[in-house]
């Protein structure tokens, strides 16, 4: 299991958070309860199983709903 902090472009509305959260929670290998999208800091924090999904696939899901990923930091849990 790994923990990721993903820095996004500045979020402009609360519904952005819901779109991102839904996109990420729909992925296989994401620990559902760990997903936190912060409007103020434009960050997504989550835990994921790196045997099932990669950080690149998570970033792709976020960019797929229209948000730019600026950088990601991953560390073991």
C-alpha positions as CSV (number, residue, x, y, z in Angstrom):
1,X,0.0,0.0,0.0
2,X,1.2,3.5,-0.8
3,X,0.1,7.0,0.1
4,X,-0.1,9.7,-2.6
5,X,-0.3,13.4,-2.5
6,X,-1.3,14.9,-5.8
7,X,-1.0,18.6,-6.4
8,X,-3.6,19.9,-8.9
9,X,-4.1,23.2,-10.7
10,X,-6.1,25.6,-8.6
11,X,-9.6,24.3,-8.0
12,X,-12.3,26.9,-8.7
13,X,-15.5,25.4,-7.4
14,X,-16.6,22.8,-4.8
15,X,-18.2,20.7,-7.5
16,X,-14.6,20.2,-8.9
17,X,-13.9,18.3,-5.7
18,X,-16.8,16.0,-6.2
19,X,-15.8,15.2,-9.8
20,X,-12.3,14.4,-8.9
21,X,-13.3,12.3,-5.9
22,X,-15.8,10.3,-8.0
23,X,-13.2,9.7,-10.7
24,X,-10.6,8.5,-8.2
25,X,-12.9,6.4,-6.1
26,X,-14.1,4.6,-9.2
27,X,-10.7,3.1,-9.8
28,X,-9.7,-0.4,-8.7
29,X,-7.0,-0.5,-6.1
30,X,-7.9,2.8,-4.3
31,X,-8.6,2.7,-0.6
32,X,-12.1,4.4,-0.7
33,X,-12.0,5.8,2.8
34,X,-8.6,7.4,2.3
35,X,-9.6,9.7,-0.6
36,X,-9.5,13.4,0.5
37,X,-9.8,16.3,-2.0
38,X,-8.8,19.6,-0.5
39,X,-10.4,22.7,-2.1
40,X,-8.1,25.2,-0.3
41,X,-4.8,23.6,-1.2
42,X,-5.9,21.9,-4.5
43,X,-4.5,18.6,-3.4
44,X,-5.8,15.0,-3.5
45,X,-4.6,12.6,-0.8
46,X,-5.2,8.9,-1.0
47,X,-3.9,5.4,-0.3
48,X,-3.6,2.9,-3.1
49,X,-2.5,-0.6,-3.8
50,X,0.4,-0.3,-6.1
51,X,0.0,-4.0,-7.2
52,X,-3.4,-3.1,-8.7
53,X,-2.9,0.5,-9.9
54,X,-0.1,3.0,-10.6
55,X,0.2,6.7,-9.8
56,X,0.2,7.3,-13.5
57,X,-3.2,5.7,-13.9
58,X,-4.6,7.7,-11.0
59,X,-3.2,10.9,-12.6
60,X,-4.8,9.9,-15.9
61,X,-8.2,9.5,-14.3
62,X,-7.9,13.1,-12.8
63,X,-6.8,14.6,-16.1
64,X,-9.6,12.6,-17.8
65,X,-12.2,14.6,-15.9
66,X,-10.5,17.9,-16.9
67,X,-8.0,18.8,-14.2
68,X,-4.3,19.3,-14.6
69,X,-2.0,17.3,-12.3
70,X,1.1,19.5,-11.5
71,X,3.0,16.9,-9.4
72,X,2.6,13.8,-7.3
73,X,4.4,12.5,-4.3
74,X,4.2,8.8,-3.4
75,X,5.5,7.1,-0.3
76,X,5.0,3.7,1.4
77,X,2.3,3.5,4.1
